[in-house]
Amino acid sequence: LVETGKTAKESSQNFQKKLKKNSLQKKNFFFFFFFFFFFFFFSFSLSFFSTPTQNPKQDLPQPLQDKYGGWVSPKVVDDYSRYAEVVFREYGKKVKNWSTFNEPRTFCTLGYGTGFHAPGVKSVEAAWRCTQHVLESHAAAARHFRKEVPGGKLTMNLDGEWGEPLTDSPDDQAAAQIHRDYHYGMFADPLYLGHYP
């Protein structure tokens, strides 16, 4: 105490402040921990036990879903094409890097295949129609993009789970390839190779 120039009372006050600060930090940690725990728990519960809500990855206006079934209808391709044309024309001079869709496999399989996401359709056929129309919409958007945004870059953000074979057996190798084809190939192969896997 003598070396630091503080009295016992000052040291005691500093120690009390540190204790209060630590206690407050612990309270904040527990508050945020429980907040996030309940947030995720209730979000999962609501999404699991209630009707599907709008998935932000899909970004399809509800009137288009109501009018013709959304991504399962070929009409969505024309609407998306007009939308892309307007957006590229208005912002193409300022923005050069674009993405047409974010994780389309997710909203096609979960929204139209399993029904876990909006619009809650449970149909394998609907999931494949969604995939086809997303690819056609991307192609239509690309035509407008080349005209309106010269020198720009256009992509589609793909998602998936990588699969490795359990063993070197031909069956495991084939299973891993089917897994990768489903997760990546159903969008990447048509874009890069011109056909489905």
Salt bridges, closest charged atoms under 4 A:
ASP79 OD1 - ARG82 NH2 2.32
GLU103 OE1 - LYS57 NZ 2.34
GLU125 OE2 - ARG129 NH2 2.70
ASP159 OD2 - ARG105 NH2 3.17
